[in-house]
Amino acid sequence: MRILAVIAALFFVGVSVIAQQAPAEKKHSMVTATFTVYGNCNKCKKNIERPFKEMSGVKQATWNKKTKQFTITYDPSVLTERRIKDIIAEQGYDTDDVKASDEAYGKLPKCCRYRDGNPHDGH
C-alpha cells in the first residue's frame, strides 16, 4: 500500500513539472514589421494578404492601399521578414527591397499593375 502511495506521489509530481514546463516551451514572442508593398486596389489587398491569413506563426497581416504599408505580426522562430517579402514578391508585388520577378508581375490583373506608366503607378 505504501509503495502505491509513493508511485502515485511521484506520478503527480512528474505531471506537475511537465505542466509547468509546457507553456514556457510554446511561448514565443511575436514581432511586428511594417514596410512598403506596391499595389493599387482592393484586389491587390486581397492578393497581398491572402498567403498569410491561415499561415502558422502569423497573428495578423494587413495592407493599406492608400499608404502602401504592409503590417504583419508574426513569430520569428517560424518566419523571417525576408521570407515574408519573398512570399509577397511571389504574388507579383514589389516591397521596399525585394522586387517581384517580371513573370510574377506579368500575371497580375491589369488593375493591379503599378510599374511603368500605369495610371495607378505605385512608385
N, CA, C and O atoms as a printed pandas DataFrame, in Angstrom:
     atom_number atom_name residue_name chain_id  residue_number  x_coord  y_coord  z_coord
0              1         N          MET        A               1    0.816   -1.183    0.000
1              2        CA          MET        A               1    0.000    0.000    0.000
2              3         C          MET        A               1    0.872    1.263    0.000
3              4         O          MET        A               1    0.589    2.249   -0.682
4              5         N          ARG        A               2    1.942    1.184    0.797
5              6        CA          ARG        A               2    2.843    2.323    0.894
6              7         C          ARG        A               2    3.546    2.563   -0.447
7              8         O          ARG        A               2    3.772    3.711   -0.828
8              9         N          ILE        A               3    3.884    1.515   -1.144
9             10        CA          ILE        A               3    4.538    1.631   -2.453
10            11         C          ILE        A               3    3.598    2.307   -3.445
11            12         O          ILE        A               3    4.039    3.148   -4.229
12            13         N          LEU        A               4    2.338    1.966   -3.429
13            14        CA          LEU        A               4    1.369    2.614   -4.321
14            15         C          LEU        A               4    1.259    4.098   -4.028
15            16         O          LEU        A               4    1.138    4.898   -4.956
16            17         N          ALA        A               5    1.297    4.480   -2.776
17            18        CA          ALA        A               5    1.227    5.897   -2.417
18            19         C          ALA        A               5    2.449    6.642   -2.942
19            20         O          ALA        A               5    2.322    7.760   -3.441
20            21         N          VAL        A               6    3.631    6.036   -2.835
21            22        CA          VAL        A               6    4.863    6.659   -3.335
22            23         C          VAL        A               6    4.805    6.792   -4.855
23            24         O          VAL        A               6    5.163    7.836   -5.401
24            25         N          ILE        A               7    4.359    5.744   -5.536
25            26        CA          ILE        A               7    4.247    5.786   -7.005
26            27         C          ILE        A               7    3.250    6.867   -7.426
27            28         O          ILE        A               7    3.513    7.625   -8.360
28            29         N          ALA        A               8    2.127    6.938   -6.751
29            30        CA          ALA        A               8    1.126    7.955   -7.078
30            31         C          ALA        A               8    1.691    9.350   -6.861
31            32         O          ALA        A               8    1.475   10.237   -7.686
32            33         N          ALA        A               9    2.413    9.557   -5.760
33            34        CA          ALA        A               9    3.002   10.865   -5.475
34            35         C          ALA        A               9    4.025   11.238   -6.551
35            36         O          ALA        A               9    4.045   12.379   -7.015
36            37         N          LEU        A              10    4.858   10.301   -6.944
37            38        CA          LEU        A              10    5.843   10.570   -7.998
38            39         C          LEU        A              10    5.168   10.885   -9.323
39            40         O          LEU        A              10    5.633   11.750  -10.065
40            41         N          PHE        A              11    4.089   10.200   -9.622
41            42        CA          PHE        A              11    3.346   10.453  -10.861
42            43         C          PHE        A              11    2.815   11.884  -10.880
43            44         O          PHE        A              11    2.973   12.590  -11.876
44            45         N          PHE        A              12    2.185   12.315   -9.780
45            46        CA          PHE        A              12    1.608   13.663   -9.734
46            47         C          PHE        A              12    2.677   14.746   -9.769
47            48         O          PHE        A              12    2.464   15.805  -10.361
48            49         N          VAL        A              13    3.827   14.496   -9.142
49            50        CA          VAL        A              13    4.934   15.453   -9.208
50            51         C          VAL        A              13    5.431   15.557  -10.646
51            52         O          VAL        A              13    5.687   16.658  -11.133
52            53         N          GLY        A              14    5.568   14.424  -11.328
53            54        CA          GLY        A              14    6.013   14.423  -12.724
54            55         C          GLY        A              14    5.047   15.165  -13.626
55            56         O          GLY        A              14    5.472   15.944  -14.479
56            57         N          VAL        A              15    3.760   14.938  -13.451
57            58        CA          VAL        A              15    2.744   15.634  -14.255
58            59         C          VAL        A              15    2.786   17.120  -13.976
59            60         O          VAL        A              15    2.660   17.928  -14.896
60            61         N          SER        A              16    2.961   17.489  -12.730
61            62        CA          SER        A              16    3.017   18.897  -12.350
62            63         C          SER        A              16    4.213   19.588  -12.996
63            64         O          SER        A              16    4.078   20.706  -13.496
64            65         N          VAL        A              17    5.371   18.949  -12.997
65            66        CA          VAL        A              17    6.576   19.526  -13.615
66            67         C          VAL        A              17    6.373   19.692  -15.114
67            68         O          VAL        A              17    6.729   20.728  -15.675
68            69         N          ILE        A              18    5.807   18.686  -15.768
69            70        CA          ILE        A              18    5.547   18.770  -17.210
70            71         C          ILE        A              18    4.567   19.899  -17.511
71            72         O          ILE        A              18    4.773   20.656  -18.460
72            73         N          ALA        A              19    3.511   20.022  -16.724
73            74        CA          ALA        A              19    2.516   21.066  -16.948
74            75         C          ALA        A              19    3.117   22.451  -16.793
75            76         O          ALA        A              19    2.737   23.378  -17.509
76            77         N          GLN        A              20    4.055   22.602  -15.862
77            78        CA          GLN        A              20    4.684   23.900  -15.662
78            79         C          GLN        A              20    5.648   24.228  -16.794
79            80         O          GLN        A              20    5.814   25.402  -17.127
80            81         N          GLN        A              21    6.280   23.241  -17.390
81            82        CA          GLN        A              21    7.251   23.485  -18.458
82            83         C          GLN        A              21    6.574   23.721  -19.804
83            84         O          GLN        A              21    7.099   24.474  -20.625
84            85         N          ALA        A              22    5.442   23.108  -20.046
85            86        CA          ALA        A              22    4.803   23.164  -21.359
86            87         C          ALA        A              22    4.533   24.591  -21.838
87            88         O          ALA        A              22    4.880   24.898  -22.978
88            89         N          PRO        A              23    3.930   25.492  -21.033
89            90        CA          PRO        A              23    3.674   26.840  -21.541
90            91         C          PRO        A              23    4.947   27.583  -21.916
91            92         O          PRO        A              23    4.958   28.324  -22.898
92            93         N          ALA        A              24    6.014   27.401  -21.156
93            94        CA          ALA        A              24    7.262   28.102  -21.457
94            95         C          ALA        A              24    7.837   27.637  -22.793
95            96         O          ALA        A              24    8.413   28.439  -23.528
96            97         N          GLU        A              25    7.688   26.358  -23.112
97            98        CA          GLU        A              25    8.218   25.842  -24.365
98            99         C          GLU        A              25    7.453   26.377  -25.563
99           100         O          GLU        A              25    8.043   26.590  -26.622
100          101         N          LYS        A              26    6.153   26.597  -25.419
101          102        CA          LYS        A              26    5.325   27.049  -26.530
102          103         C          LYS        A              26    5.291   28.564  -26.664
103          104         O          LYS        A              26    4.845   29.087  -27.685
104          105         N          LYS        A              27    5.755   29.265  -25.650
105          106        CA          LYS        A              27    5.650   30.712  -25.651
106          107         C          LYS        A              27    6.758   31.328  -26.505
107          108         O          LYS        A              27    7.940   31.216  -26.180
108          109         N          HIS        A              28    6.368   31.968  -27.582
109          110        CA          HIS        A              28    7.299   32.691  -28.447
110          111         C          HIS        A              28    6.817   34.124  -28.527
111          112         O          HIS        A              28    5.618   34.382  -28.632
112          113         N          SER        A              29    7.742   35.042  -28.477
113          114        CA          SER        A              29    7.327   36.428  -28.572
114          115         C          SER        A              29    7.087   36.784  -30.033
115          116         O          SER        A              29    7.893   36.471  -30.909
116          117         N          MET        A              30    5.983   37.432  -30.267
117          118        CA          MET        A              30    5.614   37.862  -31.609
118          119         C          MET        A              30    6.288   39.209  -31.880
119          120         O          MET        A              30    6.499   39.999  -30.960
120          121         N          VAL        A              31    6.617   39.461  -33.128
121          122        CA          VAL        A              31    7.163   40.751  -33.538
122          123         C          VAL        A              31    6.267   41.324  -34.630
123          124         O          VAL        A              31    5.564   40.595  -35.330
124          125         N          THR        A              32    6.309   42.630  -34.753
125          126        CA          THR        A              32    5.529   43.307  -35.787
126          127         C          THR        A              32    6.487   44.042  -36.709
127          128         O          THR        A              32    7.384   44.752  -36.253
128          129         N          ALA        A              33    6.290   43.865  -38.002
129          130        CA          ALA        A              33    7.092   44.559  -39.014
130          131         C          ALA        A              33    6.150   45.342  -39.920
131          132         O          ALA        A              33    5.047   44.888  -40.225
132          133         N          THR        A              34    6.591   46.513  -40.345
133          134        CA          THR        A              34    5.832   47.334  -41.291
134          135         C          THR        A              34    6.785   47.779  -42.376
135          136         O          THR        A              34    7.880   48.267  -42.096
136          137         N          PHE        A              35    6.356   47.605  -43.636
137          138        CA          PHE        A              35    7.180   48.018  -44.761
138          139         C          PHE        A              35    6.281   48.290  -45.965
139          140         O          PHE        A              35    5.095   47.959  -45.958
140          141         N          THR        A              36    6.862   48.894  -46.992
141          142        CA          THR        A              36    6.125   49.270  -48.192
142          143         C          THR        A              36    5.934   48.079  -49.114
143          144         O          THR        A              36    6.861   47.309  -49.364
144          145         N          VAL        A              37    4.711   47.944  -49.616
145          146        CA          VAL        A              37    4.391   46.974  -50.660
146          147         C          VAL        A              37    3.590   47.742  -51.709
147          148         O          VAL        A              37    2.571   48.357  -51.394
148          149         N          TYR        A              38    4.053   47.703  -52.948
149          150        CA          TYR        A              38    3.394   48.459  -54.012
150          151         C          TYR        A              38    2.215   47.689  -54.587
151          152         O          TYR        A              38    2.280   46.477  -54.794
152          153         N          GLY        A              39    1.146   48.415  -54.838
153          154        CA          GLY        A              39   -0.076   47.870  -55.393
154          155         C          GLY        A              39   -1.069   49.011  -55.557
155          156         O          GLY        A              39   -0.756   50.163  -55.255
156          157         N          ASN        A              40   -2.272   48.688  -56.040
157          158        CA          ASN        A              40   -3.223   49.734  -56.364
158          159         C          ASN        A              40   -4.600   49.637  -55.730
159          160         O          ASN        A              40   -5.168   50.651  -55.324
160          161         N          CYS        A              41   -5.135   48.443  -55.642
161          162        CA          CYS        A              41   -6.574   48.321  -55.429
162          163         C          CYS        A              41   -6.935   47.279  -54.366
163          164         O          CYS        A              41   -6.066   46.686  -53.728
164          165         N          ASN        A              42   -8.229   47.079  -54.200
165          166        CA          ASN        A              42   -8.695   46.085  -53.231
166          167         C          ASN        A              42   -8.324   44.660  -53.644
167          168         O          ASN        A              42   -8.142   43.790  -52.792
168          169         N          LYS        A              43   -8.216   44.428  -54.937
169          170        CA          LYS        A              43   -7.770   43.109  -55.400
170          171         C          LYS        A              43   -6.316   42.884  -54.981
171          172         O          LYS        A              43   -5.939   41.781  -54.587
172          173         N          CYS        A              44   -5.505   43.941  -55.069
173          174        CA          CYS        A              44   -4.119   43.858  -54.582
174          175         C          CYS        A              44   -4.112   43.511  -53.097
175          176         O          CYS        A              44   -3.371   42.632  -52.658
176          177         N          LYS        A              45   -4.938   44.207  -52.334
177          178        CA          LYS        A              45   -5.015   43.970  -50.893
178          179         C          LYS        A              45   -5.292   42.496  -50.607
179          180         O          LYS        A              45   -4.631   41.882  -49.770
180          181         N          LYS        A              46   -6.264   41.941  -51.302
181          182        CA          LYS        A              46   -6.630   40.534  -51.118
182          183         C          LYS        A              46   -5.452   39.620  -51.474
183          184         O          LYS        A              46   -5.143   38.685  -50.736
184          185         N          ASN        A              47   -4.797   39.896  -52.611
185          186        CA          ASN        A              47   -3.672   39.067  -53.066
186          187         C          ASN        A              47   -2.463   39.155  -52.136
187          188         O          ASN        A              47   -1.775   38.158  -51.916
188          189         N          ILE        A              48   -2.206   40.328  -51.599
189          190        CA          ILE        A              48   -1.049   40.535  -50.723
190          191         C          ILE        A              48   -1.279   39.862  -49.363
191          192         O          ILE        A              48   -0.370   39.242  -48.811
192          193         N          GLU        A              49   -2.477   39.986  -48.839
193          194        CA          GLU        A              49   -2.778   39.451  -47.502
194          195         C          GLU        A              49   -3.059   37.945  -47.495
195          196         O          GLU        A              49   -2.789   37.268  -46.503
196          197         N          ARG        A              50   -3.597   37.423  -48.591
197          198        CA          ARG        A              50   -4.063   36.026  -48.646
198          199         C          ARG        A              50   -3.056   34.978  -48.169
199          200         O          ARG        A              50   -3.439   34.103  -47.392
200          201         N          PRO        A              51   -1.790   35.019  -48.593
201          202        CA          PRO        A              51   -0.877   33.939  -48.173
202          203         C          PRO        A              51   -0.672   33.856  -46.659
203          204         O          PRO        A              51   -0.249   32.820  -46.147
204          205         N          PHE        A              52   -0.969   34.934  -45.948
205          206        CA          PHE        A              52   -0.690   34.997  -44.523
206          207         C          PHE        A              52   -1.907   34.736  -43.637
207          208         O          PHE        A              52   -1.775   34.609  -42.420
208          209         N          LYS        A              53   -3.092   34.658  -44.247
209          210        CA          LYS        A              53   -4.335   34.531  -43.476
210          211         C          LYS        A              53   -4.381   33.296  -42.588
211          212         O          LYS        A              53   -4.780   33.398  -41.428
212          213         N          GLU        A              54   -3.994   32.158  -43.085
213          214        CA          GLU        A              54   -4.068   30.906  -42.326
214          215         C          GLU        A              54   -2.674   30.361  -42.005
215          216         O          GLU        A              54   -2.543   29.218  -41.568
216          217         N          MET        A              55   -1.642   31.166  -42.216
217          218        CA          MET        A              55   -0.272   30.689  -42.055
218          219         C          MET        A              55    0.107   30.526  -40.585
219          220         O          MET        A              55   -0.140   31.408  -39.763
220          221         N          SER        A              56    0.705   29.395  -40.277
221          222        CA          SER        A              56    1.195   29.142  -38.926
222          223         C          SER        A              56    2.260   30.179  -38.574
223          224         O          SER        A              56    3.138   30.481  -39.383
224          225         N          GLY        A              57    2.174   30.717  -37.364
225          226        CA          GLY        A              57    3.156   31.693  -36.916
226          227         C          GLY        A              57    2.799   33.127  -37.236
227          228         O          GLY        A              57    3.550   34.037  -36.886
228          229         N          VAL        A              58    1.658   33.358  -37.900
229          230        CA          VAL        A              58    1.228   34.715  -38.237
230          231         C          VAL        A              58   -0.030   35.039  -37.447
231          232         O          VAL        A              58   -1.027   34.319  -37.516
232          233         N          LYS        A              59    0.030   36.128  -36.699
233          234        CA          LYS        A              59   -1.131   36.564  -35.923
234          235         C          LYS        A              59   -2.052   37.419  -36.777
235          236         O          LYS        A              59   -3.268   37.229  -36.774
236          237         N          GLN        A              60   -1.464   38.370  -37.513
237          238        CA          GLN        A              60   -2.255   39.210  -38.411
238          239         C          GLN        A              60   -1.368   39.800  -39.489
239          240         O          GLN        A              60   -0.164   39.979  -39.303
240          241         N          ALA        A              61   -1.999   40.103  -40.640
241          242        CA          ALA        A              61   -1.293   40.722  -41.761
242          243         C          ALA        A              61   -2.283   41.611  -42.497
243          244         O          ALA        A              61   -3.346   41.149  -42.912
244          245         N          THR        A              62   -1.940   42.880  -42.659
245          246        CA          THR        A              62   -2.823   43.814  -43.354
246          247         C          THR        A              62   -2.015   44.737  -44.251
247          248         O          THR        A              62   -0.888   45.118  -43.934
248          249         N          TRP        A              63   -2.627   45.087  -45.385
249          250        CA          TRP        A              63   -2.013   46.042  -46.316
250          251         C          TRP        A              63   -2.965   47.209  -46.490
251          252         O          TRP        A              63   -4.165   47.018  -46.684
252          253         N          ASN        A              64   -2.427   48.422  -46.421
253          254        CA          ASN        A              64   -3.213   49.638  -46.595
254          255         C          ASN        A              64   -2.976   50.171  -47.998
255          256         O          ASN        A              64   -1.866   50.596  -48.320
256          257         N          LYS        A              65   -4.010   50.155  -48.841
257          258        CA          LYS        A              65   -3.810   50.552  -50.241
258          259         C          LYS        A              65   -3.471   52.032  -50.390
259          260         O          LYS        A              65   -2.801   52.409  -51.351
260          261         N          LYS        A              66   -3.913   52.869  -49.472
261          262        CA          LYS        A              66   -3.633   54.303  -49.561
262          263         C          LYS        A              66   -2.179   54.615  -49.210
263          264         O          LYS        A              66   -1.514   55.368  -49.921
264          265         N          THR        A              67   -1.691   54.038  -48.120
265          266        CA          THR        A              67   -0.319   54.328  -47.673
266          267         C          THR        A              67    0.709   53.358  -48.230
267          268         O          THR        A              67    1.911   53.607  -48.143
268          269         N          LYS        A              68    0.234   52.231  -48.814
269          270        CA          LYS        A              68    1.091   51.161  -49.352
270          271         C          LYS        A              68    1.879   50.442  -48.250
271          272         O          LYS        A              68    2.883   49.788  -48.534
272          273         N          GLN        A              69    1.433   50.559  -47.012
273          274        CA          GLN        A              69    2.134   49.948  -45.884
274          275         C          GLN        A              69    1.523   48.591  -45.546
275          276         O          GLN        A              69    0.308   48.452  -45.407
276          277         N          PHE        A              70    2.394   47.604  -45.420
277          278        CA          PHE        A              70    2.014   46.247  -45.033
278          279         C          PHE        A              70    2.507   46.048  -43.612
279          280         O          PHE        A              70    3.676   46.294  -43.314
280          281         N          THR        A              71    1.621   45.603  -42.735
281          282        CA          THR        A              71    1.978   45.353  -41.338
282          283         C          THR        A              71    1.649   43.907  -41.016
283          284         O          THR        A              71    0.547   43.429  -41.283
284          285         N          ILE        A              72    2.622   43.220  -40.440
285          286        CA          ILE        A              72    2.439   41.813  -40.101
286          287         C          ILE        A              72    2.985   41.562  -38.697
287          288         O          ILE        A              72    4.055   42.047  -38.328
288          289         N          THR        A              73    2.224   40.794  -37.932
289          290        CA          THR        A              73    2.657   40.349  -36.610
290          291         C          THR        A              73    2.879   38.847  -36.711
291          292         O          THR        A              73    1.969   38.098  -37.066
292          293         N          TYR        A              74    4.098   38.413  -36.397
293          294        CA          TYR        A              74    4.471   37.022  -36.644
294          295         C          TYR        A              74    5.478   36.514  -35.608
295          296         O          TYR        A              74    6.079   37.283  -34.858
296          297         N          ASP        A              75    5.633   35.210  -35.601
297          298        CA          ASP        A              75    6.582   34.530  -34.721
298          299         C          ASP        A              75    7.902   34.378  -35.487
299          300         O          ASP        A              75    7.954   33.647  -36.476
300          301         N          PRO        A              76    8.964   35.053  -35.047
301          302        CA          PRO        A              76   10.240   34.992  -35.783
302          303         C          PRO        A              76   10.924   33.629  -35.736
303          304         O          PRO        A              76   11.893   33.403  -36.461
304          305         N          SER        A              77   10.436   32.719  -34.894
305          306        CA          SER        A              77   11.011   31.374  -34.905
306          307         C          SER        A              77   10.392   30.533  -36.025
307          308         O          SER        A              77   10.881   29.447  -36.337
308          309         N          VAL        A              78    9.317   31.043  -36.622
309          310        CA          VAL        A              78    8.621   30.340  -37.707
310          311         C          VAL        A              78    8.884   31.007  -39.054
311          312         O          VAL        A              78    8.965   30.326  -40.076
312          313         N          LEU        A              79    9.018   32.323  -39.063
313          314        CA          LEU        A              79    9.066   33.108  -40.296
314          315         C          LEU        A              79   10.041   34.269  -40.113
315          316         O          LEU        A              79   10.190   34.791  -39.008
316          317         N          THR        A              80   10.701   34.669  -41.196
317          318        CA          THR        A              80   11.577   35.842  -41.150
318          319         C          THR        A              80   10.969   36.953  -41.999
319          320         O          THR        A              80   10.122   36.705  -42.857
320          321         N          GLU        A              81   11.412   38.172  -41.746
321          322        CA          GLU        A              81   10.918   39.292  -42.557
322          323         C          GLU        A              81   11.312   39.096  -44.023
323          324         O          GLU        A              81   10.532   39.412  -44.921
324          325         N          ARG        A              82   12.495   38.586  -44.265
325          326        CA          ARG        A              82   12.924   38.338  -45.647
326          327         C          ARG        A              82   12.004   37.323  -46.327
327          328         O          ARG        A              82   11.638   37.511  -47.487
328          329         N          ARG        A              83   11.628   36.262  -45.633
329          330        CA          ARG        A              83   10.733   35.253  -46.213
330          331         C          ARG        A              83    9.360   35.861  -46.485
331          332         O          ARG        A              83    8.735   35.540  -47.497
332          333         N          ILE        A              84    8.885   36.726  -45.605
333          334        CA          ILE        A              84    7.604   37.412  -45.818
334          335         C          ILE        A              84    7.667   38.219  -47.115
335          336         O          ILE        A              84    6.746   38.164  -47.930
336          337         N          LYS        A              85    8.748   38.962  -47.301
337          338        CA          LYS        A              85    8.898   39.777  -48.513
338          339         C          LYS        A              85    9.016   38.900  -49.757
339          340         O          LYS        A              85    8.501   39.259  -50.816
340          341         N          ASP        A              86    9.679   37.768  -49.642
341          342        CA          ASP        A              86    9.774   36.833  -50.770
342          343         C          ASP        A              86    8.395   36.287  -51.138
343          344         O          ASP        A              86    8.077   36.158  -52.320
344          345         N          ILE        A              87    7.580   35.967  -50.143
345          346        CA          ILE        A              87    6.223   35.465  -50.402
346          347         C          ILE        A              87    5.401   36.522  -51.122
347          348         O          ILE        A              87    4.666   36.206  -52.057
348          349         N          ILE        A              88    5.518   37.768  -50.697
349          350        CA          ILE        A              88    4.790   38.867  -51.351
350          351         C          ILE        A              88    5.275   39.021  -52.793
351          352         O          ILE        A              88    4.464   39.207  -53.700
352          353         N          ALA        A              89    6.581   38.947  -53.010
353          354        CA          ALA        A              89    7.133   39.051  -54.367
354          355         C          ALA        A              89    6.652   37.904  -55.247
355          356         O          ALA        A              89    6.427   38.096  -56.442
356          357         N          GLU        A              90    6.493   36.713  -54.673
357          358        CA          GLU        A              90    5.974   35.567  -55.434
358          359         C          GLU        A              90    4.541   35.828  -55.917
359          360         O          GLU        A              90    4.106   35.245  -56.910
360          361         N          GLN        A              91    3.811   36.703  -55.216
361          362        CA          GLN        A              91    2.446   37.066  -55.616
362          363         C          GLN        A              91    2.454   38.115  -56.733
363          364         O          GLN        A              91    1.416   38.387  -57.335
364          365         N          GLY        A              92    3.635   38.710  -57.011
365          366        CA          GLY        A              92    3.760   39.702  -58.081
366          367         C          GLY        A              92    3.937   41.123  -57.602
367          368         O          GLY        A              92    3.906   42.050  -58.412
368          369         N          TYR        A              93    4.120   41.320  -56.321
369          370        CA          TYR        A              93    4.205   42.662  -55.748
370          371         C          TYR        A              93    5.604   42.967  -55.244
371          372         O          TYR        A              93    6.252   42.121  -54.627
372          373         N          ASP        A              94    6.070   44.196  -55.515
373          374        CA          ASP        A              94    7.368   44.657  -55.037
374          375         C          ASP        A              94    7.228   45.170  -53.611
375          376         O          ASP        A              94    6.224   45.789  -53.258
376          377         N          THR        A              95    8.246   44.905  -52.795
377          378        CA          THR        A              95    8.332   45.528  -51.483
378          379         C          THR        A              95    9.408   46.596  -51.563
379          380         O          THR        A              95    9.969   46.845  -52.630
380          381         N          ASP        A              96    9.688   47.218  -50.444
381          382        CA          ASP        A              96   10.692   48.277  -50.461
382          383         C          ASP        A              96   12.081   47.785  -50.855
383          384         O          ASP        A              96   12.891   48.573  -51.344
384          385         N          ASP        A              97   12.378   46.488  -50.652
385          386        CA          ASP        A              97   13.707   46.000  -51.035
386          387         C          ASP        A              97   13.728   44.629  -51.713
387          388         O          ASP        A              97   14.806   44.086  -51.956
388          389         N          VAL        A              98   12.578   44.066  -52.019
389          390        CA          VAL        A              98   12.521   42.808  -52.775
390          391         C          VAL        A              98   11.564   43.019  -53.946
391          392         O          VAL        A              98   10.385   43.323  -53.764
392          393         N          LYS        A              99   12.099   42.851  -55.140
393          394        CA          LYS        A              99   11.303   43.069  -56.358
394          395         C          LYS        A              99   10.725   41.746  -56.856
395          396         O          LYS        A              99   11.409   40.723  -56.887
396          397         N          ALA        A             100    9.452   41.788  -57.245
397          398        CA          ALA        A             100    8.817   40.614  -57.840
398          399         C          ALA        A             100    9.454   40.332  -59.195
399          400         O          ALA        A             100    9.902   41.253  -59.876
400          401         N          SER        A             101    9.494   39.069  -59.583
401          402        CA          SER        A             101   10.004   38.735  -60.911
402          403         C          SER        A             101    9.060   39.315  -61.960
403          404         O          SER        A             101    7.879   39.531  -61.692
404          405         N          ASP        A             102    9.588   39.564  -63.152
405          406        CA          ASP        A             102    8.749   40.067  -64.239
406          407         C          ASP        A             102    7.639   39.073  -64.563
407          408         O          ASP        A             102    6.531   39.467  -64.926
408          409         N          GLU        A             103    7.940   37.782  -64.431
409          410        CA          GLU        A             103    6.938   36.750  -64.699
410          411         C          GLU        A             103    5.789   36.826  -63.697
411          412         O          GLU        A             103    4.624   36.785  -64.091
412          413         N          ALA        A             104    6.104   36.937  -62.406
413          414        CA          ALA        A             104    5.060   37.036  -61.379
414          415         C          ALA        A             104    4.267   38.325  -61.545
415          416         O          ALA        A             104    3.040   38.322  -61.439
416          417         N          TYR        A             105    4.971   39.433  -61.805
417          418        CA          TYR        A             105    4.297   40.721  -62.016
418          419         C          TYR        A             105    3.365   40.651  -63.230
419          420         O          TYR        A             105    2.255   41.182  -63.192
420          421         N          GLY        A             106    3.811   40.003  -64.293
421          422        CA          GLY        A             106    3.020   39.890  -65.518
422          423         C          GLY        A             106    1.726   39.116  -65.347
423          424         O          GLY        A             106    0.816   39.253  -66.165
424          425         N          LYS        A             107    1.623   38.307  -64.304
425          426        CA          LYS        A             107    0.409   37.533  -64.038
426          427         C          LYS        A             107   -0.649   38.340  -63.282
427          428         O          LYS        A             107   -1.785   37.891  -63.128
428          429         N          LEU        A             108   -0.271   39.532  -62.810
429          430        CA          LEU        A             108   -1.236   40.357  -62.079
430          431         C          LEU        A             108   -2.329   40.854  -63.015
431          432         O          LEU        A             108   -2.065   41.102  -64.192
432          433         N          PRO        A             109   -3.555   41.003  -62.510
433          434        CA          PRO        A             109   -4.600   41.637  -63.326
434          435         C          PRO        A             109   -4.164   43.057  -63.690
435          436         O          PRO        A             109   -3.372   43.662  -62.968
436          437         N          LYS        A             110   -4.669   43.591  -64.797
437          438        CA          LYS        A             110   -4.243   44.928  -65.254
438          439         C          LYS        A             110   -4.461   46.009  -64.200
439          440         O          LYS        A             110   -3.655   46.932  -64.084
440          441         N          CYS        A             111   -5.537   45.901  -63.436
441          442        CA          CYS        A             111   -5.806   46.922  -62.414
442          443         C          CYS        A             111   -4.756   46.921  -61.301
443          444         O          CYS        A             111   -4.613   47.903  -60.573
444          445         N          CYS        A             112   -4.037   45.831  -61.177
445          446        CA          CYS        A             112   -3.046   45.696  -60.101
446          447         C          CYS        A             112   -1.638   46.104  -60.527
447          448         O          CYS        A             112   -0.744   46.199  -59.686
448          449         N          ARG        A             113   -1.433   46.340  -61.789
449          450        CA          ARG        A             113   -0.083   46.658  -62.279
450          451         C          ARG        A             113    0.271   48.101  -61.948
451          452         O          ARG        A             113   -0.460   49.033  -62.284
452          453         N          TYR        A             114    1.382   48.256  -61.297
453          454        CA          TYR        A             114    1.789   49.551  -60.747
454          455         C          TYR        A             114    3.099   50.055  -61.335
455          456         O          TYR        A             114    3.540   51.147  -60.974
456          457         N          ARG        A             115    3.730   49.313  -62.216
457          458        CA          ARG        A             115    5.010   49.699  -62.806
458          459         C          ARG        A             115    4.803   50.403  -64.151
459          460         O          ARG        A             115    3.773   50.237  -64.804
460          461         N          ASP        A             116    5.805   51.190  -64.547
461          462        CA          ASP        A             116    5.958   51.718  -65.913
462          463         C          ASP        A             116    4.704   52.344  -66.515
463          464         O          ASP        A             116    4.110   51.798  -67.444
464          465         N          GLY        A             117    4.323   53.457  -65.993
465          466        CA          GLY        A             117    3.304   54.242  -66.670
466          467         C          GLY        A             117    1.863   53.874  -66.365
467          468         O          GLY        A             117    0.957   54.507  -66.907
468          469         N          ASN        A             118    1.611   52.900  -65.539
469          470        CA          ASN        A             118    0.235   52.610  -65.161
470          471         C          ASN        A             118   -0.314   53.839  -64.459
471          472         O          ASN        A             118    0.360   54.410  -63.601
472          473         N          PRO        A             119   -1.534   54.262  -64.810
473          474        CA          PRO        A             119   -2.095   55.452  -64.160
474          475         C          PRO        A             119   -2.197   55.287  -62.646
475          476         O          PRO        A             119   -2.309   56.275  -61.921
476          477         N          HIS        A             120   -2.159   54.055  -62.170
477          478        CA          HIS        A             120   -2.215   53.797  -60.745
478          479         C          HIS        A             120   -0.823   53.491  -60.218
479          480         O          HIS        A             120   -0.679   52.788  -59.218
480          481         N          ASP        A             121    0.201   54.010  -60.878
481          482        CA          ASP        A             121    1.594   53.726  -60.550
482          483         C          ASP        A             121    1.848   53.835  -59.051
483          484         O          ASP        A             121    1.622   54.886  -58.453
484          485         N          GLY        A             122    2.316   52.749  -58.450
485          486        CA          GLY        A             122    2.570   52.714  -57.017
486          487         C          GLY        A             122    3.918   53.260  -56.624
487          488         O          GLY        A             122    4.170   53.446  -55.434
488          489         N          HIS        A             123    4.791   53.525  -57.563
489          490        CA          HIS        A             123    6.147   54.006  -57.213
490          491         C          HIS        A             123    6.222   55.507  -57.260
491          492         O          HIS        A             123    7.279   56.081  -56.996
